[in-house]
Amino acid sequence: MNLIGNLIWLIFGGFFAALGYLIGGILLCFTIIGIPFGLQCFKLAAAVLMPFGTRVVNRETQNGCLTSVCNIIWLLCGGWYTALTHLFFGLLLYITIIGIPFGKQHFKLLEVSMMPFGKDIV
């Protein structure tokens, strides 16, 4: 079932969303300061590419001051925009019964796209 969900997700926009995160990650990695943020974009690109069958977990061992500061910078510099995008599409997909599983994936991605530091996708 995960394979079918991922294929439908890719066909109807998941590929282009992952491509956007990938391009953003490459652009952020051009600067030394942007490398940690670019790596988070790569993590988000992998999560957006195949969201069915994955889950978001908090990394308990490395949550600290630097993680909080990086999450705040991420949130102020565009994390709120990506989170609102996932929220909008998640609510839009919940209108139909067929869209509910895809809406759930957007809500899962909302959590990690708002504050990606200190979270893993397994």
N, C-alpha and C positions, 0 to 999 in steps of 0.2 A: 504494500500500500504506500510505503514511503517513496518508492521509486516512481510510481504513477503521480503522486503529489508533487514530487520534485520536477518531473518532466513537464507537468502542466504549469507549475510555477515558472520554470525557465521560459516556456513558450510565451506566457502572458506577462512578461516584464521583468522577471527575476534576473535574466541574463544582462539586461541593460542596467539594472540597478547595481548588480555586482561589478559591471564594467565601470560605472561611475565611481564606486568606492575604490576600485583598482587604480583608476586614473588619478583620483584625489590622493591616494597613497603614494603613487609615484611622484607627483608634484611636491608633496610634503617631504619626501625623502631627498629632494635636491638640496635642502638646507640641513645643517647639523642639528639645529634646534627642533626641526620638524620631524626628525627620524622617529622618535617614539610615537608621535601622532600618526605618521605614515604606517607604522607597523600595526596600529590599531585599525586603520582603514583596511589593511590587508586582512586582518582577522574578521572585520565586518563583511568584506567581500566574500570570504569563504562561507560565512554564515548565511549571507543573502543568496549565494549561489545554490546551496542545498539546505534549506531550513527544516525540511521534514526529517525526523529521526535524530535531531540534535536538541540539546538543551543548554541553557545558560546556568553556570554555577559560579558562585563567589569564590574567589581564591583567598582563603583565610590566612595563609601564611605571609602574604606580601601586601596586605592592606596597611598602609601607613600614611605618613604626612605627605610624601611625594605623590602617592596615588591620589590622594584627595586634591592636592594642588593641580595635578594634571587633569583630573576630572572637571574641576572648576574651569580651567582654561579651555578644555574641550567644549564644555557646555556653553561658555560665553562666545566662542568662536565658530559656532555652527552646529553643535550637538543638539541644541533646542530645535533647530530647523529640521534636522533629520528625524528627531523624535516626533515632531508634529506631523511630518510627512507620513511616518508609519502609523501614527494615531489616526490620521484622516483616512488613509486607505484601509486600515483595520475596521473602522466604523462603517466605511462605505461597503466593504465586503460582507459585513454582518447583516446587511439588508436582505440578502437572499440566503436560503438554506445551503445552496451549493457553495457559497462564498465563505461560510463560517470556518472551515478548516484553514483557509488562506488568511482570514482575518486573525485567527489565533497565532499564525506565524508572524504576522505584522506586529502583534502585541508582544510577542517574544523578542522580536528584533528591536522594538521600541525600548525595552529595558537595556539592552546592550548598546544601542546607538546613542542613548542619552549620556551614559557614563561608562565607557568601555574599559577603563583602567581598573584592574582588580577583578575582572570577570573572565572566565574561560568558556569556550564553546566545546561541549563534548558530545 
